[in-house]
Amino acid sequence: MQDQNPYILPTTVYTISALEIKKRMDEGTEVQFIDIRPEIDFELVRIPGAINIPKSRLLDNLDKIEADKMVIIYCRFGIKSTSVARELRENHGVRQAYALREGLLEWAIDIDPDLPKDLI
């Protein structure tokens, strides 16, 4: 078996845009937002209603994930959240886990322009 190149993303990536999330919420889909940034960043700016589970402590806090809802994982720009969404789906049975495609910045631009972009 060949070693996999760690710099190539797996072919299955579970991402979703901010506009699609908003559309689904408007249609009545229940959503849980999980911010995986460090607590200090979460305290400065976050999506309203989000909970904070830093990436390094995620596996110790699986009980806080509401797997019966659409679970949106986000970070600053959407890079770290992609691997977390994949981990939750493929190894922990969270079938509706998605990464916010371009992170909190995308949400601030497309959905909530009142979020302070300079603090993201």
C-alpha positions in Angstrom: 0.0 0.0 0.0 1.4 3.4 -0.9 1.7 6.2 1.6 -0.9 8.9 1.1 0.3 12.4 0.4 -0.7 14.5 3.5 -1.0 17.6 1.3 -3.8 16.3 -0.9 -7.3 16.7 0.4 -9.5 13.6 0.4 -12.0 13.5 -2.4 -15.0 13.7 0.0 -15.3 17.1 1.5 -18.4 18.1 3.4 -18.7 21.8 3.0 -21.7 24.2 2.7 -22.0 27.9 1.9 -23.4 30.4 4.3 -26.2 31.2 1.9 -27.3 27.6 1.7 -27.3 27.3 5.5 -29.4 30.4 5.8 -31.8 29.0 3.2 -32.2 25.8 5.1 -32.7 27.6 8.4 -35.4 29.8 6.7 -37.1 26.5 5.6 -37.1 25.3 9.2 -34.0 23.1 9.4 -32.6 23.0 12.9 -28.9 23.9 13.0 -26.2 23.7 15.6 -23.2 26.0 15.0 -19.9 24.8 16.5 -17.0 27.2 16.6 -13.7 25.3 16.7 -11.5 28.4 17.2 -9.7 29.0 20.5 -12.0 30.4 23.3 -10.4 33.9 23.2 -11.4 34.2 19.5 -14.9 32.9 20.2 -15.4 35.5 22.9 -14.4 38.3 20.5 -16.8 37.4 17.6 -19.0 34.4 16.8 -22.2 33.4 15.0 -25.1 34.1 17.4 -26.1 30.9 19.2 -22.9 29.0 18.4 -21.1 27.0 21.0 -17.4 26.8 21.4 -15.5 23.5 21.3 -11.9 24.2 20.3 -10.6 21.7 17.8 -8.1 20.3 20.3 -10.9 19.4 22.7 -13.5 18.2 20.2 -13.2 14.5 20.9 -13.6 15.1 24.6 -16.8 17.0 24.0 -18.7 14.8 21.5 -21.6 14.7 23.9 -22.3 18.4 23.2 -22.9 17.7 19.5 -26.6 17.5 18.6 -26.4 14.8 15.9 -30.1 15.0 15.2 -29.6 18.6 13.8 -27.6 19.9 10.9 -24.2 20.6 12.5 -22.2 23.4 11.1 -18.5 23.5 12.1 -16.7 26.7 11.5 -13.3 28.3 12.0 -11.9 31.6 10.8 -11.6 30.8 7.1 -13.0 27.3 6.7 -9.7 25.4 6.5 -9.6 23.6 9.8 -13.3 23.0 10.0 -13.2 20.8 6.9 -11.3 18.0 8.5 -13.4 18.2 11.6 -16.7 17.8 9.7 -15.2 14.8 7.9 -14.0 13.3 11.2 -17.5 13.7 12.7 -19.3 12.2 9.7 -16.9 9.3 9.0 -15.9 8.3 12.5 -18.6 9.5 15.0 -21.9 9.1 13.2 -22.8 12.8 12.8 -24.3 12.4 9.4 -25.3 16.0 8.9 -21.9 17.6 9.8 -20.7 20.3 7.4 -17.9 22.8 7.4 -18.9 26.4 6.7 -17.1 26.7 3.3 -15.2 29.9 3.9 -15.6 30.1 7.7 -16.8 32.9 9.9 -15.6 35.5 7.4 -18.0 34.1 4.8 -20.9 34.3 7.3 -20.0 37.9 8.2 -19.9 38.9 4.5 -22.9 37.1 3.2 -25.3 36.8 6.2 -24.4 39.0 9.1 -22.6 42.2 8.0 -22.7 43.6 11.6 -20.1 41.1 12.7 -16.8 42.9 13.2 -14.7 41.6 10.4 -11.5 43.1 11.9 -11.9 40.7 14.9 -12.4 37.5 12.9 
